[in-house]
């Protein structure tokens, strides 16, 4: 049996240390952090805001699911392409040597984080209808935002992780309430 190391006060067998080495490399990589946080946060807020808005407008369950899937995929690709172009342009503007793989990495991280996170607020609509679906979607997204804020603060050793998590929760909650308000106002 291999030796055991302590990571986060937990014994980790050597065979799993490669995962932690990979995470540690990402820990020092601002491209990963920037695109991951932005992708998850934007997906949770945009998707739950749209879904809550259209669900309050009394669309059918099938229409809500279709709308959600289209939004998640189209916005995921749009955000991924936007991230790729931004990373590439930033390198050019700062005069640094272009690293096309770095820009591609940023775009792919944005794409996948957006798509995966988008299914958190969409999942309740697979099983529930009406107000229970809206409530479950909103709550799961807000919990996701809080966990994103807390975990990134802990992982990157930022001060006051609960405060940072609560700020992300409140800002995301404000954006979600806008979607619901618009859905109620334009209930056509």
N, C-alpha and C positions, 0 to 999 in steps of 0.2 A: 504494500500500500504506500502511496506517495506521501510526501510530507504535507502538513497543513499550515496555512498562513491565516493570519487574522486580518480581515477586512471588515470595516464597520463593526468591530467587536464580535464578529461571527467567524467561526472556523470555515475556511474555504479550501477544499482539496485542490492540489496543484492542477489536476486535469481541467478544472473550471477557471483557472486564473487567466487563460487566454481571453475569455469573455471580459474580465475586468480590465485587462490590458487594452482591449479594443475600446471599452467605455472610457478608459483613462485618456486615450488619444483623442476621443471626441470631447472629453472634458476640457481639453486644451485647444479645441478647434472652434473658433467663433462662428465659422460658416455653418457648422452643424447646429450649434446652439441657436443662432439667429433664425435659421430656417425652420428648425423643429418647433420652437416656441411660437413663431409667427404662424406656421401652418396649422398647428393644433388649435391655438387660440382663435384664429380667424375662422377655421372650419366649425368649431363648436358654436361660436357666436353667430356666424352667418347662417349656418344650417338650422339651428334651433330658432333663430329669429324668423327666417323664412317659413319654416314648417309651422311654427305657432301662428304666424300671420295668416297663412293660407288655411290652416285648420280652423281658426276662428271665423273664417269666411265660409264655413260649412261645405268645403270640398269633400268629395268621396274619399274613402280610405285609399283606393287605388290611385286617384289623382294626387293625393298627398305623397304616397310612396314614389310615384313616377317623378313628381316635381323634385323630391328630395334626392333621388338618385341622379337625375340630370344635373341638379345644382352641384352635388358633390363631385361628380366626374368632370364636368366642364370647368368649375372653379378650381379643382385640383390641378388640372392641366394648365389653366390660365395662370395660377399662382406659381406653378413650377416653371413655366416659360418666363414669367416675369422675374422670378428669382435668378434664373440662368442669365438673362439679359442684364439684370442689375449687377450681379457678381462680376460678369465680364466687363461691363462698362466701368465699374468702380476700379477694377485693376488697370484699365486703360487710362482713366483720369488721374490716378495716383502715380502713374508712370512706372508701376511695377511690371515685372515680366509677366505676361499673360499665362495663366494656368487654366487651359480649357477644362481639364478634369475637375478642378476646384469649382468652376462655374456649373459644370454638369452635376457634380455632387450636390451643390446647393439646390439646384432645380429638382433633382430627384428626391432629396430629403423633404423639400416643400411639398411636392406632389404626393408622396406616400403618407406623410404626416397629415396632410389635409384630408385625403381620402379615408384613411383609417379613423381619424377622429370624427369625421362626418357621420359615420354610422352609429356613433353614440347617441346623438339626438334623434336619428332616424329609427333606430331599433324599436322603441316603444310603439310606433305606428304599425309594426308588423303584427302586434298582439293585441293592441288596445285601440279604441275608437273614441272620438270626442274629447271631452275634458280630461278624462284619466290619461289619455295618450299625451295631450299637451302638457299636463302637469308632470308626468313622468319624464318626458323629454326635456322639459325645462330644468327640473331638479337634477337629472343625470348630467346635463351639460354644465350646470353651475357647480356641481361636485367635481366634474372633470376640470373645470377652470381652476377651482380652489386647489385641487391636487397638483395641477400643472404648476401653479405659482409656488406652492409649498415645496414640491420635489425639486424644482430647479433652484430654489433658494438654498435648500439643504445641500444638493449636489455641488453647487458652485460656492458654498460657504458664504452666502450672503447674510447680512444681519437681519434679524426679525422676520423669520420665514412665515410666521402666522400673519403678520401684518401684510407682507407681500402677497400671500395667498388670498387674504381677505380683499385686498385692493383689486386683484385680478377678478375675483368673484363679483365684486360690486360693479366694476366697469363692464364686465360681460353681462351682468344682470341688467344694467341700464340699456345696453344695446338690444338685449332680448326684449325688454319691455317696449322699445320703439317698434320692433317688428309686430308685436301683439297689438299695439295701439294702431298702427297703420292698417293691419288686418281688420280691426274692428271699425275703423273710420271708413274704409272703402269696401265695406261688406256689400258687394254688388250681387 
